[in-house]
Amino acid sequence: MSDSAAVSRRRVLRVGAGTRALAWWGLVCSPLLLGGCRGAPSQLSVATCSIEQKDFPPYVIAKSGGEVLGFEIDLWKGVYDKMADTAASSGNAALQALVGNERPALLSLSRPEIIQALMDGTVDIAFCALYVQDVPVDFAPGHLLTGLQAVVKSDSSKIDFWDILSRIFVPFQNVFAQSALLLILYFAIVVAHIIWFLERETNPAQFNPAYGPGIIDALWYAMVTALTIGYGDKVASSVLSKLVAIVWMVIGAYFVGIFGAALTSGFIVSQLDSSIAIQITSFADMAQFSVGVLSVNTESIVRETVRSADITLYASDAELLTAVVDGGIQIAISDQRAAKYAAVVDDRFKQKVVPTWQVFREQQCAFGVRKVAGEFHAVYALLRDAVTEYTRCGML
């Protein structure tokens, strides 16, 4: 091959390689042509409750310095990235321009303002533990099942010696403890009579032949055996007595175990109850107290279930729980996860408030999407599919 032919061949190869590289570059960047490969800002308006003191931990946590954390913040990042990928591969230039490939800055609103902004059409998407509700707004598939729970002020009063003493005896009011104790005494008396009858003639030194003193001796033996103390001062001598003692050991250990477990659980429950200033066991119990809520939707639920309750509406979870701590209200109705976070993690309310009673009115949390002329928003399908994929893959 001549030198000129070789040079021409090398030029062709270089041109071919360059063309292939350019083709690959086009495949990667073609979905993003509107913004170039450097990234296209999203045109979506997205809001959440990222205002400090008006956030909603653990869903959205606003830190000092502008940092925003929380479960739904992480969820939104993942969901948006999937929406951007889907829009980029759709071939729909208008959708690509709307979604972009750079996450939009989050607008900061309070929870009551968020639903209103969606209804007014001033934001496209919003989230802050929004419950699926009957308002002129579309909701993506629910990403978390949660519910409402009552929160009351913790009873942090000092405990003196008499309080401790009284709490020690509270567990004896437990019906299981009482039943186990009665069964132990009943069977101990039965076993005492059997042992005395079998031992009174063959072992009179340890079991008095006289009925009264002999039964006392046998009852002592039965209780020592049941409680597995085993002093050894009285011992059954006959084979039949030993067999009865073996059976009684098993039965006695069972009843003693029930008695001990009932006492322990009763003491723990009394300790937990002692930290709660207001005891709630039904909706009717709330009627005599002042109640605070976070939304009109929750207010309607409380009015439906607790008809005579004095209800106050608050703008944020922090304001609601502060009112409980300061005595402005006696019961706060909050999201169950927010209540647990406040009582256990949040330094502002830790050991100052206590979630109590049961979780009620379970509902789905979801992203809210505004309607456009009464129809679905252009990105609704993208958001719906992204959330569904997260749910199906177990990423939540």
Secondary structure, 3 states (H helix, E strand, C coil): CCHHHHHHHHHHHHHHHHHHHHHHHHHHHHHHCCCCCCCCECCCCEEECCCCCCCECCCEEECCCCCEECHHHHHHHHHHHHHHHHHHCCCCHHHHHHHCCECCCEEECCHHHHHHHHHHCCCCEEECCCECCCCCCEECCCCEEEEEEEEEEECCCCCCHHHHHHHHHHHHHCHHHHHHHHHHHHHHHHHHHHHHHHHCCCCCCCCCCCHHHHHHHHHHHHHHHHCCCCCCCCCCCCHHHHHHHHHHHHHHHHHHHHHHHHHHHHHHHHHHHHCECCCCCCHHHHCCCEEEECCHHHHHHHHHHCCCCEEEECCCHHHHHHHHHHCCCCEEEEEHHHHHHHHHCCCCCCCCEEEEEEEEEEEEECCEECCECCECCCCHHHHHHHHHHHHHCCCC
